Each structure stands twice: as structure tokens, then as C-alpha cells.
């Protein structure tokens, strides 16, 4: 959304650009950005990851979605269709906060979480 908005589906781009939806950025996604930046071939940014995430929150008028312990209840019940720990946490956060995930990841589509793409 921040670096390559053209990679979003038209539906996702439209939903994220309007004011009719509250849009959140998971704290978990911030951690994932940092870890991916640390592997030079995985994510290249022109600034430190923490600055990039904070700047994105401000420029795109996003709300931070913190990770809370209530998500553990969902994690215990989550089938293991997908082993990526970040994705599994994002699924649990979306379920806990009654949010829709914006993702092209078809592995996540197997879970009972609303998805926009």
C-alpha cells in the first residue's frame, strides 16, 4: 500500500483510498517490515523500518492495531493450513477485532476470516 499501491487489487485500492472504512495497520506488520528489511534482498527501504512504518501511519491516516492477549483464544482454535506465524497472528487479530484482512495470499482464504482482495 505504501511502496507499491499499483500492486493492490482495484477493489482493495478503492476500499483503502476512501473515507468510509477505518483502516488499521497491525503492530505485527510493523515487526514484519523490520525483519524483512534486515534481509536486504527481501525488502529495500530508503529509511529505517520504524521510521517507514510511522511515516506510513501518518501519511495514510491509519490506526495502529496492537496485538493483545485476546488473540490467543483464536490461535488455539486456528487450524494449521498456513504455517507463517505473522499471517496466523494477523488472522487472529482480524477475528478478535472483527476486521477484514486485505491480502492476496490464497492460503489465508481457507480461514474463517473476512478477506478483501
PEVEN-V275808 format. One record per helix or strand of 3 or more residues. SS is the DSSP state (h for helix, s for strand). FROM is the first residue (numbers start at 1). LEN is the number of residues. If there is no record, write none. Layout:
ss from len
SS FROM LEN
SS FROM LEN
This chain:
ss from len
h 5 3
h 10 8
s 24 3
h 27 12
h 49 11
s 63 3
h 71 7
h 85 13
h 108 3
